[in-house]
Every structure is written in C-alpha cells, then in structure tokens.
Amino acid sequence: MLDWSFVTLLSSALLFFLFALFSVALSIMTRRKLRPLKKRPPKNKRKRKQFILKRRKFEKQVKRQRNSGIILFVLMLMTTGGAFYTRHYQMNNLNANDSESIVQSYYLLDEVELQLSNIKNNENPQKSIKNLRELSLSLSSYGARRAYQGLTEEGQILLNRHFILLKELGTNLSSQTVDSLGNTDTMEGYQKDVKKVKDSQKKVFKRFKVNEAALKSKK
C-alpha cells in the first residue's frame, strides 16, 4: 500500500525527468541549427546583420534550453529524494491512526493496572470492578484493528501482535468479578498478563521511537 504523498512525489520526479530530456533534445537540435552560423558572417552589411541576429537568437535558445534542463534535472533529483524519504518514513513510523491507538492503549493499561491494584488492596473494589469492565471493553476493541499496511512487514507483525494481546487481555478481564479476582492466583495471573502486554508495548515503543516520557508527563 503506497501513500499518495509518495506516489505524487515519484510521479512528479518522472515528469521532471521527461521534461529535462525534452529540454536536452531541444538543445541538441538548436545546436545543430547553430553550427552553420559559427562560421564567418557574410560581408554584405544587411546579410551580415541578419546572420548575427540569427546566431544570437539560437545561442540564447541553447542557453535557455540548457538551463531549463539543469533546473528540471535538479527538481527531478529533489522530488525523487523526497519520495524515497517519505516512503522510508512511512515504513518505519506510526501513522496517525496507529499512533492514536498506541497512546490510548498506554493509558488504558496503566488504568487497568491501577484498578487491579485497588481490588487487590480492597480499596473500593465494587467501583474498581465496574471501571475494569469498561476498560476491558475498550481493550477488546483492539481485536478489530490492523496495523497500517505501508509499514514494513516486521513492523506490521509487531503491531498486530500487540493489538491481539490487548484484545485478549480485555476479553479475559471482562468476565471477572471482585470474588474471582480476590483469589490470589487469579489476581497474580492477570497482573502477569498486564506485564506481558506492557513488555510488548516497550518493544513497540522502541521500534517506532515513541516518547514514553512525554506520555507520562501528560497523565
């Protein structure tokens, strides 16, 4: 899947290249016309004037066509470079939708961890289990998300795997009660599950250079 910015830049580069070739071809044709005018001008005053004017005209055309070719070639190089930089950026960075998903899941995981801790410490467990169910619904929705197809294959696999872990955590938590989470083994199991998802999150952050410190400061 190619982004329109990449396609547009690459198409522009191709057009600049074709126009540059056209300018070079015109320059060659004009030089051929100029070649006979390089010889000594005629002695007749009127013919001499026409000869010189014609030669200057072709010389100006050659210069203009050459300069146009150079400018178009430079523009072709710039747009080609821009196209491949854009493609490289798209392949290695989260797009807006994926970035928003990762940021939201970061705060959801922290909130899940907090609610589990409250239940474990018997701090208003009924309110915490209600909050936990709402959070689990949000996490379960990640099952329908897919990484941007413009990413590298490795990046897509990493991100999709993380989305699946988020979905599984949400699905499993949605059926829990205060009593079931009151069981030490069950609680520890879910806390380990949260840690597992957070470990996956760290890999995503590292791969896509997400600034976790900035996210923490916005809490």
Buried (B, 14 or more C-beta within 10 A) or exposed (E): EEBEBBEBBBEBBBBBBEBBBBBBEBBEEBBEBBEEBEEEBEEEEEEEEEBEEBBEBBBEBBEBBBEBBEBBBEBBBBBBEBBBEBBEEBBBBBEEEBBEBBBBBBBBBBBBBBBBEBBBEEEEBEEBBEBBBEBBEBBBBBBEBEBBEBBEEEBBEBBBBBBBBBBBBBBBBBEBEBEEBEEEEEBEEBBEBBEEBBEBBEEBBEBBEBEEEEBEEEE
